Amino acid sequence: MAAKTASLWDRFAAADPGLLRLTAGLRAVVGLTLTLAALTVGDQSSVVLLAGGFTAVVTSLASSDLHRRNQFLTLLAGAPVTLATLTAGGLLAPFPSRPTWPSCC
């Protein structure tokens, strides 16, 4: 039984050296779960849940620094950009863009 388990682990480790994909996936899932739990407890709308969940996954996967401090600094630097983008999208939503192609064709 131990030989089968070792063989299975060797195959898994060979497919993901350093377990980088596994840790990135776990970080995304944990971040998404914590974000959605906090927003649900705060009784937020489904739009806020969607934006918060999307932001949690993107930010957790965007930080590929090796050291925790650098990961934190990357996420800290990305927070104002994310908030500015979401604010601009919310403010510009009532003004749909016009198509740039000719309408005659």
C-alpha positions in Angstrom: 0.0 0.0 0.0 2.8 2.4 0.9 4.5 1.7 -2.5 1.2 2.6 -4.4 0.9 5.8 -2.4 4.5 6.8 -3.0 4.0 6.1 -6.7 0.9 8.2 -6.9 2.6 11.1 -5.1 5.6 10.8 -7.4 3.3 11.2 -10.4 1.5 14.1 -8.9 4.7 15.9 -7.9 6.1 15.3 -11.4 3.1 17.0 -13.0 3.4 20.0 -10.6 7.1 20.5 -9.6 7.4 22.6 -6.5 3.6 22.3 -6.1 3.3 25.8 -7.5 0.0 25.2 -9.3 -1.5 23.6 -6.3 -0.6 26.4 -3.9 -1.8 29.1 -6.5 -5.1 27.2 -6.8 -5.5 26.9 -3.1 -4.7 30.5 -2.6 -7.4 31.5 -5.1 -10.0 29.2 -3.6 -9.3 30.4 0.0 -9.3 34.0 -1.1 -12.6 33.6 -3.0 -14.2 31.8 -0.1 -13.2 34.3 2.5 -14.2 37.3 0.3 -17.7 35.8 -0.5 -18.2 34.8 3.1 -17.4 38.4 4.3 -19.6 40.0 1.6 -22.5 37.6 2.3 -22.4 38.3 6.1 -22.4 42.0 5.1 -25.6 41.4 3.2 -24.3 42.7 -0.1 -26.0 42.5 -3.5 -25.2 39.9 -6.1 -23.3 42.5 -8.2 -21.0 43.2 -5.3 -20.5 39.5 -4.7 -19.6 39.0 -8.3 -17.2 41.9 -8.4 -15.6 40.9 -5.0 -15.2 37.3 -6.1 -13.7 38.2 -9.4 -11.3 40.6 -7.7 -10.3 38.1 -5.1 -9.4 35.4 -7.7 -7.6 37.8 -10.0 -5.5 39.4 -7.3 -4.6 36.0 -5.7 -3.4 34.6 -9.0 -1.7 37.9 -10.2 0.8 37.8 -7.3 3.6 35.4 -8.3 6.3 36.7 -6.0 8.2 34.2 -4.0 8.3 36.0 -0.7 5.3 36.8 1.4 6.3 40.4 2.0 6.6 41.0 -1.8 3.2 39.3 -2.4 1.7 41.6 0.2 3.2 44.7 -1.4 2.0 43.6 -4.9 -1.6 43.1 -3.6 -1.3 46.4 -1.7 -0.2 48.2 -4.8 -3.0 46.6 -6.8 -5.8 47.6 -4.4 -6.1 51.3 -5.4 -6.0 50.4 -9.1 -8.8 47.8 -8.6 -10.9 50.3 -6.7 -10.3 53.0 -9.3 -11.3 50.7 -12.1 -14.4 49.5 -10.4 -15.4 53.1 -9.5 -14.8 54.3 -13.1 -16.9 51.4 -14.4 -19.7 52.2 -12.0 -19.7 55.9 -12.9 -19.5 55.3 -16.6 -22.1 52.5 -16.7 -25.1 54.9 -17.5 -23.2 56.2 -20.6 -23.0 53.3 -23.1 -20.4 53.8 -25.8 -21.4 54.3 -29.4 -20.1 51.9 -32.0 -17.3 53.2 -34.1 -18.2 51.3 -37.3 -20.5 52.8 -39.9 -24.2 52.0 -39.3 -25.1 51.9 -43.0 -23.4 48.5 -43.7 
